[in-house]
Every structure is written in structure tokens, then in C-alpha cells.
Amino acid sequence: MYTREDVLTFVEEEDVKFIRLAFVDIFGKQKNIAIMPGELKRAFEEGIPFASSNIDGFKDYVLSDLYLHPDPSTLSILPWRPSNGRVVRMFCNVTYPDGTPFEGDSRSILQAAIEYANKSGVDCTFGNESEFYLFKTDDEGRPTKEPFDEAGYLDIAPEDKGENVRREICFTLSEMGIVPESSHHEAGPGQNEVDFRYSDPLTAAENTLTLRAVIKTIAMRNGLFADFSPKPLEEHSGNGMHINIMVHAMDGEDKLRAFMAGIIKHIEEITFFLNPTEESYRRFGEKKAPIYITWSSENRNQLIMIPECSKDRRHLKLRSPDSGSNPYIAYALLIYAGLDGVRNNMDPGEPTNLDLADGKADRTDLKKLPLTLEAARDKALNSAFVRDILGDDYLKLF
């Protein structure tokens, strides 16, 4: 947890030549501006201006100047850059020139959610499981749809050709101060997964952004293309981003069921932000991806699962989101939804201990997630809950 002074000293003593100021557009795509060490003090004191009019979801051409304010606690070395003349990165908040937070700054929205949770006496920690495919590239380095291997779930070498790539990914993350919990081959050919340990929501969101960048970089260095899209191969498993949430109430009570009930209540309204592409909805209901709004502790094809584990590791696993989502916004909406459940002492009802792997089977007795992007958008736009959190300006930008 670096301070401004720590960062200034580190940059001077460790031969840092470039500082990347990272932020995301409204859809969660990471952007950055690189500055030289001589500009670092100004970045902390005043912020660094940038023309925002070419960033998706950021303002118009008349009011295009916004400022980046780096958070020193997020300092990280980029280990794939040269050790002589190092490159470091910090995540930033985005403001107007007068310092007012920009309403399209996803990071600020999540920070407000965390503050609200703390005031409500609830502490949440997040971890996620990110799935991705490794595809071969052609002679010009362009991605193909040919998987790197034909291995299956938890297979090992030589069938699993992604073993060395995953190891390099995990080592790189460790060098950046991020500790992966596990990694393995997933069910699809060339499909892989890397899981994170739990951390506070802001750190977890930025670990997710870092993970995506690291995986794409390491894949490219190995002549491969990493594809996080929800359904890259129609006949095989889609890529999800399962979100694990622990809930700790300051009064010592178990709030997990009520928190889960709040998510279940609001899941239709927030699915547009958890699954923001048309491709997202081709994943639902196939290869164990959820389609019904159900929960269980017994099987892994429900929307929410509460795995059997020790009391201090008890958590819920939300299985619908994918990596098209902006993790800042996804985590913020889940926090507010869960807290609504806690505040109103909601009950999630009885578990649905059924095999719902064949999600296309029509179960009229069970409520479904929105099945198209348009349906999810309508639910979000007509949601007072979403509007209260994100505001009219954000929704217009989105």
C-alpha cells in the first residue's frame, strides 16, 4: 500500500522511466497514458489532462477535457517490460478539471458502493474465476479459431498444451503482487481458467483488469491469442467470469443468505451490465451455463451456488457474468443488490436441487434470466434500482 512519497522514492531509486496511468472506458476496456518521472509530482497534485472525446462513453467534443488522478496504493511494476528503464502502472480516478468526479468514472462508482457497504456494517470480499480460450495465430500473427490443444477439463500435459502458458501467467501476476489461487485446463479445447484469491472489491476489480492484460500479453509472447469472449466456439463451452463473494457483517451475524436474496431479486435488472454483448446470451443455457434464476448448494449448473466449505470460507458463487463486463460496475451493482437483501432481511427461498444442465429445456415453473441483450437492456433502463445507483448521466453515456 504505497503512499505518494513511497511512489516518488521508488521511481527515483528503481530506474523507472515510464509511469502508465490506467483507467477504463465505460465498458471496462483498459486505457492508459504514459508519463515521464518528471511529471509524477504534478500527476499527484493536479492530475494529468487527457482528451476524452475519443473514449467510448466519455463526454462530447465540447466538454472533452478530463483529468487522471493516480492512486499510489495501486503501484505495480510491469514485469514484461525491460528491467533497465522500468515501467510501472497505477490505476486512476477520473475527474473534471475542477476536481469533481466524472459521472462516467466506473472506479468512483465502485468506491461509493464500498463506502455504502461499510456504513451499512457489511464487509464484502470478491474473487473471480476467469475463463478464456487460447487460439493459434496465422503467419501474420492474426488470431484464428483453431484451439491451441484438444484437451478437456483438468487434463494434463501432453494433452494440455496450455500448462506452460498458465504457469508464465501465474508467475507474472505474482511478480506484480497478485496471487492466483489456482489455474487449470477447462472443458473446451484450448480453454483455460485462472482463479484469484479473495480481496476487497476495488482490488479484486483491478486484479481482474490486470489479469486480462497479462493473459493477452503472455499469450501474444507465445504466438497465441487469448479470447475472453462469451461464446468463441458455438459447439463448445462458453467463457464465464464466475464471481465469488464473501459477506462479513460487523455484528457477527451470518448475512450471506440475505445478501444472496438481494442479488436474486435484482439479477434481471443488472444482467445487462454483467453480460453486455449479444454473444453473452448465446452462452446462457448451454454447457452448464445458467439460464434459470435459482440457487443450490448441491450442483454447479445453478445461477448461484453456495459451495460446501469451512465456515470462514463460506461464500456464494454467481455463475452468469462473463468477461465482457466492466468489473467496477459489476461489483458495485452486486454490492448494492446484496445490501438491499441484507437491509430488508430477504430470504432466497428454498434451493433448487435439480439438474438444470439442459438449460434449453423449458421449465415454466422457474424464472429465467433475460435471454437477449435487448431484453436485458429494457430491464436495466426501466429499473429504478439501477437508475438510483448509476444515475441518468451514466445510463445515457452507456
C-alpha positions as CSV (number, residue, x, y, z in Angstrom):
1,M,0.0,0.0,0.0
2,Y,2.3,2.8,-1.3
3,T,1.9,6.4,-0.4
4,R,2.7,9.3,-2.8
5,E,6.1,9.7,-1.1
6,D,6.8,6.0,-1.4
7,V,6.0,6.1,-5.2
8,L,8.2,9.1,-5.8
9,T,11.1,7.4,-3.9
10,F,10.5,4.1,-5.7
11,V,10.5,5.8,-9.1
12,E,13.8,7.6,-8.4
13,E,15.6,4.6,-6.8
14,E,14.4,1.8,-9.1
15,D,15.3,3.4,-12.5
16,V,11.7,3.8,-13.6
17,K,11.4,5.6,-16.9
18,F,7.7,5.4,-17.7
19,I,4.6,5.6,-15.5
20,R,1.4,4.3,-17.0
21,L,-1.8,6.0,-15.7
22,A,-4.5,3.4,-16.2
23,F,-8.3,3.8,-16.3
24,V,-11.2,2.1,-18.2
25,D,-13.8,3.3,-20.6
26,I,-17.4,3.0,-19.7
27,F,-17.5,-0.6,-20.9
28,G,-14.4,-1.7,-18.9
29,K,-11.8,-1.6,-21.6
30,Q,-8.5,-0.6,-20.1
31,K,-6.8,2.6,-21.4
32,N,-3.6,4.4,-20.3
33,I,-1.4,7.4,-20.7
34,A,2.3,7.1,-20.1
35,I,4.2,10.0,-18.4
36,M,7.8,10.5,-17.6
37,P,9.0,10.6,-13.9
38,G,9.3,14.4,-14.1
39,E,5.5,14.7,-14.4
40,L,4.7,12.4,-11.5
41,K,4.5,15.0,-8.8
42,R,2.1,17.1,-11.0
43,A,0.0,14.0,-11.5
44,F,-0.4,13.5,-7.8
45,E,-1.1,17.2,-7.1
46,E,-3.1,18.3,-10.1
47,G,-3.9,15.3,-12.2
48,I,-2.9,14.7,-15.8
49,P,-5.4,16.0,-18.5
50,F,-6.5,14.0,-21.5
51,A,-8.9,14.5,-24.4
52,S,-11.8,12.2,-23.6
53,S,-13.9,12.6,-26.7
54,N,-12.4,9.5,-28.4
55,I,-13.1,7.3,-25.3
56,D,-16.2,5.2,-25.5
57,G,-18.9,6.6,-23.2
58,F,-16.8,9.7,-22.3
59,K,-18.4,13.1,-22.9
60,D,-18.7,15.1,-26.1
61,Y,-16.4,17.2,-28.1
62,V,-17.4,20.4,-26.3
63,L,-16.5,19.2,-22.8
64,S,-13.8,16.8,-23.6
65,D,-11.0,17.6,-21.1
66,L,-10.9,15.3,-18.1
67,Y,-8.1,14.6,-15.6
68,L,-6.5,11.4,-14.3
69,H,-5.6,11.2,-10.6
70,P,-3.3,8.2,-9.9
71,D,-3.9,6.1,-6.7
72,P,-0.4,5.5,-5.3
73,S,-1.6,2.3,-3.4
74,T,-2.0,0.6,-6.8
75,L,1.6,0.9,-7.9
76,S,2.8,-2.2,-9.8
77,I,5.8,-3.0,-12.0
78,L,5.0,-4.3,-15.4
79,P,7.5,-7.3,-15.4
80,W,7.3,-7.9,-19.2
81,R,8.9,-4.5,-19.8
82,P,12.7,-4.1,-19.7
83,S,14.4,-4.2,-16.3
84,N,16.6,-1.3,-17.3
85,G,14.3,1.7,-17.5
86,R,11.4,0.1,-15.8
87,V,7.7,0.7,-16.5
88,V,5.2,0.9,-13.6
89,R,1.4,1.3,-13.6
90,M,-1.1,2.9,-11.3
91,F,-4.9,2.9,-11.6
92,C,-6.6,6.3,-11.6
93,N,-9.8,8.2,-10.8
94,V,-11.2,10.4,-13.5
95,T,-12.5,14.0,-12.7
96,Y,-13.5,17.2,-14.4
97,P,-10.9,20.0,-14.4
98,D,-12.3,21.4,-11.1
99,G,-11.8,18.0,-9.4
100,T,-15.4,17.0,-9.5
101,P,-15.7,13.2,-10.1
102,F,-16.7,12.4,-13.6
103,E,-20.0,10.5,-13.6
104,G,-18.7,8.0,-16.1
105,D,-15.8,7.0,-13.9
106,S,-16.5,3.4,-13.0
107,R,-13.9,3.3,-10.3
108,S,-15.6,6.1,-8.4
109,I,-18.9,4.3,-8.6
110,L,-17.4,1.1,-7.0
111,Q,-15.7,3.2,-4.3
112,A,-19.1,4.7,-3.4
113,A,-20.6,1.2,-3.2
114,I,-17.8,0.1,-0.9
115,E,-18.3,3.2,1.3
116,Y,-22.0,2.5,1.5
117,A,-21.4,-1.1,2.5
118,N,-19.0,0.0,5.3
119,K,-21.6,2.4,6.6
120,S,-24.2,-0.5,6.5
121,G,-21.9,-2.6,8.7
122,V,-21.1,-5.1,5.9
123,D,-17.7,-6.0,4.5
124,C,-17.6,-7.9,1.2
125,T,-14.6,-9.6,-0.4
126,F,-14.5,-10.8,-4.0
127,G,-12.7,-13.4,-6.0
128,N,-13.3,-14.5,-9.6
129,E,-12.7,-17.3,-12.0
130,S,-11.8,-16.1,-15.4
131,E,-12.2,-18.5,-18.4
132,F,-10.5,-17.9,-21.7
133,Y,-9.6,-19.8,-24.9
134,L,-6.1,-19.9,-26.4
135,F,-6.2,-19.9,-30.2
136,K,-3.4,-20.3,-32.6
137,T,-2.4,-17.4,-34.9
138,D,-1.6,-17.3,-38.6
139,D,1.7,-16.5,-40.2
140,E,1.0,-12.8,-39.8
141,G,0.0,-13.1,-36.2
142,R,-3.7,-12.7,-36.6
143,P,-6.0,-14.9,-34.5
144,T,-7.6,-18.0,-35.9
145,K,-10.4,-20.2,-34.4
146,E,-8.0,-23.2,-34.1
147,P,-7.7,-24.1,-30.4
148,F,-4.2,-24.5,-29.0
149,D,-5.0,-28.0,-27.9
150,E,-7.8,-30.6,-27.8
151,A,-7.6,-31.3,-24.0
152,G,-10.6,-31.3,-21.7
153,Y,-11.4,-30.4,-18.1
154,L,-8.4,-30.7,-15.7
155,D,-6.3,-32.6,-18.3
156,I,-2.6,-32.6,-18.0
157,A,0.3,-32.5,-20.5
158,P,0.9,-33.6,-23.1
159,E,-2.8,-33.2,-24.0
160,D,-2.9,-29.9,-22.1
161,K,-0.6,-27.6,-24.1
162,G,-1.5,-24.5,-22.1
163,E,0.3,-25.7,-19.0
164,N,3.4,-23.6,-19.6
165,V,1.4,-20.6,-20.7
166,R,-0.7,-20.7,-17.5
167,R,2.5,-21.1,-15.4
168,E,4.0,-18.0,-17.0
169,I,0.8,-16.1,-16.4
170,C,0.8,-17.0,-12.7
171,F,4.5,-16.1,-12.3
172,T,3.9,-12.7,-14.0
173,L,0.9,-12.0,-11.7
174,S,3.0,-12.9,-8.7
175,E,5.7,-10.5,-9.7
176,M,3.0,-7.8,-9.8
177,G,1.9,-8.6,-6.2
178,I,-1.2,-10.6,-7.3
179,V,-1.5,-14.1,-6.0
180,P,-3.5,-16.5,-8.2
181,E,-5.3,-19.2,-6.2
182,S,-5.3,-21.9,-8.9
183,S,-5.2,-22.5,-12.7
184,H,-6.2,-25.4,-14.9
185,H,-7.5,-26.5,-18.3
186,E,-11.2,-26.0,-18.7
187,A,-13.8,-28.1,-20.6
188,G,-13.4,-26.7,-24.1
189,P,-10.5,-27.4,-26.4
190,G,-7.8,-24.8,-25.7
191,Q,-9.9,-23.4,-22.8
192,N,-8.2,-22.3,-19.6
193,E,-9.1,-20.8,-16.3
194,V,-7.2,-18.7,-13.7
195,D,-8.7,-18.1,-10.3
196,F,-8.0,-15.3,-7.8
197,R,-7.8,-15.3,-4.0
198,Y,-10.3,-13.1,-2.2
199,S,-9.6,-9.4,-1.8
200,D,-11.5,-6.1,-1.2
201,P,-13.8,-5.2,-4.1
202,L,-11.7,-2.4,-5.5
203,T,-8.5,-4.6,-5.5
204,A,-10.5,-7.5,-6.9
205,A,-11.8,-5.4,-9.8
206,E,-8.3,-4.1,-10.7
207,N,-6.8,-7.6,-10.3
208,T,-9.4,-8.7,-13.0
209,L,-8.3,-5.9,-15.3
210,T,-4.7,-6.8,-14.7
211,L,-5.4,-10.5,-15.3
212,R,-6.9,-9.8,-18.7
213,A,-3.9,-7.7,-19.8
214,V,-1.4,-10.2,-18.5
215,I,-3.1,-13.2,-20.2
216,K,-3.3,-11.4,-23.5
217,T,0.3,-10.2,-23.3
218,I,1.7,-13.7,-22.3
219,A,-0.4,-15.4,-25.0
220,M,0.9,-13.0,-27.6
221,R,4.5,-13.7,-26.5
222,N,3.8,-17.4,-27.1
223,G,2.4,-16.8,-30.6
224,L,-1.2,-17.3,-29.4
225,F,-4.4,-15.3,-29.0
226,A,-6.3,-15.2,-25.7
227,D,-10.1,-14.9,-26.3
228,F,-12.3,-14.0,-23.3
229,S,-15.5,-13.6,-25.4
230,P,-18.6,-15.4,-24.0
231,K,-19.0,-17.9,-26.9
232,P,-16.0,-18.1,-29.2
233,L,-16.8,-21.7,-30.4
234,E,-20.5,-22.4,-30.9
235,E,-20.3,-26.1,-30.2
236,H,-18.1,-25.8,-27.1
237,S,-18.3,-24.3,-23.6
238,G,-18.5,-20.5,-23.4
239,N,-16.3,-18.3,-21.3
240,G,-17.7,-17.2,-18.0
241,M,-16.4,-15.0,-15.2
242,H,-17.8,-16.6,-12.1
243,I,-17.8,-14.2,-9.2
244,N,-17.3,-15.4,-5.7
245,I,-18.4,-13.2,-2.8
246,M,-17.8,-13.5,0.9
247,V,-20.0,-11.4,3.2
248,H,-18.8,-10.4,6.7
249,A,-21.2,-8.5,9.0
250,M,-19.7,-6.3,11.7
251,D,-22.3,-7.5,14.1
252,G,-21.2,-11.1,13.6
253,E,-24.4,-12.4,12.1
254,D,-24.5,-14.6,9.0
255,K,-25.8,-12.3,6.2
256,L,-24.9,-14.5,3.2
257,R,-28.4,-15.8,2.6
258,A,-30.0,-12.3,2.7
259,F,-27.2,-10.9,0.5
260,M,-27.9,-13.7,-2.0
261,A,-31.6,-13.0,-1.9
262,G,-30.9,-9.4,-2.8
263,I,-28.9,-10.5,-5.8
264,I,-31.7,-12.9,-6.9
265,K,-34.2,-10.1,-6.6
266,H,-32.3,-7.7,-8.8
267,I,-30.4,-10.1,-11.2
268,E,-32.8,-9.4,-14.1
269,E,-32.2,-5.6,-13.8
270,I,-28.4,-5.9,-13.6
271,T,-27.8,-8.6,-16.2
272,F,-27.3,-6.0,-18.9
273,F,-24.1,-4.9,-17.1
274,L,-22.9,-8.4,-16.2
275,N,-23.4,-9.7,-19.8
276,P,-23.2,-6.7,-22.1
277,T,-22.9,-8.2,-25.5
278,E,-25.2,-10.1,-27.8
279,E,-22.8,-13.1,-27.7
280,S,-23.3,-13.2,-23.9
281,Y,-26.8,-14.6,-24.4
282,R,-25.7,-17.4,-26.7
283,R,-23.7,-18.8,-23.7
284,F,-26.7,-19.0,-21.4
285,G,-28.3,-22.4,-21.1
286,E,-25.5,-24.4,-22.7
287,K,-22.7,-26.5,-21.3
288,K,-23.8,-25.8,-17.7
289,A,-24.0,-22.0,-18.1
290,P,-27.1,-20.9,-16.1
291,I,-30.4,-19.7,-17.6
292,Y,-32.8,-20.0,-14.6
293,I,-32.8,-17.7,-11.6
294,T,-32.1,-20.4,-9.0
295,W,-29.7,-21.3,-6.3
296,S,-28.4,-24.5,-4.7
297,S,-25.6,-25.9,-2.6
298,E,-25.6,-29.2,-4.4
299,N,-24.8,-28.7,-8.1
300,R,-22.9,-26.3,-10.4
301,N,-25.4,-25.5,-13.1
302,Q,-27.5,-23.1,-11.0
303,L,-27.3,-19.3,-11.2
304,I,-25.9,-19.1,-7.7
305,M,-24.2,-21.8,-5.8
306,I,-23.1,-21.9,-2.1
307,P,-20.3,-24.5,-2.1
308,E,-19.7,-26.7,0.9
309,C,-16.7,-25.4,2.7
310,S,-15.4,-24.3,6.2
311,K,-17.3,-21.6,8.0
312,D,-14.5,-19.0,7.4
313,R,-14.6,-19.7,3.7
314,R,-18.4,-19.7,3.2
315,H,-19.3,-17.8,0.1
316,L,-21.7,-17.6,-2.9
317,K,-20.7,-18.2,-6.5
318,L,-22.5,-16.2,-9.1
319,R,-22.2,-18.1,-12.4
320,S,-23.9,-15.8,-15.0
321,P,-21.3,-13.0,-15.6
322,D,-18.8,-13.0,-18.4
323,S,-15.6,-11.1,-19.1
324,G,-17.3,-8.6,-21.4
325,S,-18.4,-6.9,-18.1
326,N,-16.8,-3.9,-16.6
327,P,-15.7,-5.3,-13.2
328,Y,-16.0,-2.0,-11.4
329,I,-19.7,-1.7,-12.4
330,A,-20.4,-5.4,-12.0
331,Y,-19.1,-5.5,-8.4
332,A,-20.8,-2.2,-7.5
333,L,-24.2,-3.4,-8.7
334,L,-23.8,-6.7,-6.8
335,I,-22.8,-4.9,-3.6
336,Y,-25.9,-2.7,-3.7
337,A,-28.2,-5.6,-4.7
338,G,-26.8,-7.7,-1.9
339,L,-27.1,-4.9,0.7
340,D,-30.8,-4.4,-0.3
341,G,-31.3,-8.1,0.7
342,V,-29.5,-7.6,4.0
343,R,-31.2,-4.3,4.8
344,N,-34.7,-5.9,4.2
345,N,-33.8,-9.3,5.7
346,M,-34.8,-11.0,2.5
347,D,-34.9,-14.8,2.2
348,P,-33.8,-16.5,-1.1
349,G,-36.4,-19.3,-0.7
350,E,-35.7,-23.0,-1.0
351,P,-32.8,-24.3,-3.0
352,T,-33.5,-25.8,-6.4
353,N,-31.6,-29.1,-6.1
354,L,-32.3,-30.2,-9.7
355,D,-30.0,-30.9,-12.6
356,L,-30.6,-27.9,-14.8
357,A,-27.6,-28.6,-17.1
358,D,-30.0,-28.9,-20.1
359,G,-30.9,-25.2,-19.8
360,K,-32.8,-25.1,-23.1
361,A,-35.5,-27.4,-21.6
362,D,-38.5,-25.2,-20.9
363,R,-39.2,-25.1,-17.2
364,T,-42.2,-22.8,-16.9
365,D,-42.1,-23.1,-13.2
366,L,-38.7,-21.4,-12.9
367,K,-37.9,-17.8,-13.6
368,K,-35.3,-17.1,-16.3
369,L,-32.6,-14.6,-16.9
370,P,-33.1,-12.2,-19.8
371,L,-32.5,-14.2,-22.9
372,T,-31.4,-11.4,-25.3
373,L,-29.3,-8.3,-25.0
374,E,-32.4,-6.2,-25.9
375,A,-34.5,-7.8,-23.1
376,A,-31.7,-7.2,-20.6
377,R,-31.3,-3.6,-21.7
378,D,-35.0,-3.0,-21.3
379,K,-34.9,-4.4,-17.8
380,A,-32.0,-2.1,-16.9
381,L,-33.4,1.0,-18.4
382,N,-36.7,0.5,-16.6
383,S,-35.1,-0.2,-13.2
384,A,-35.4,2.4,-10.5
385,F,-32.7,0.4,-8.6
386,V,-30.2,0.7,-11.4
387,R,-31.0,4.3,-12.1
388,D,-30.6,5.3,-8.4
389,I,-27.1,3.7,-8.4
390,L,-25.7,4.7,-11.8
391,G,-27.7,7.9,-12.4
392,D,-29.2,9.2,-15.6
393,D,-25.9,10.6,-16.9
394,Y,-24.2,7.2,-16.7
395,L,-27.0,5.4,-18.3
396,K,-27.1,7.9,-21.2
397,L,-23.3,7.5,-21.6
398,F,-23.6,3.7,-21.6
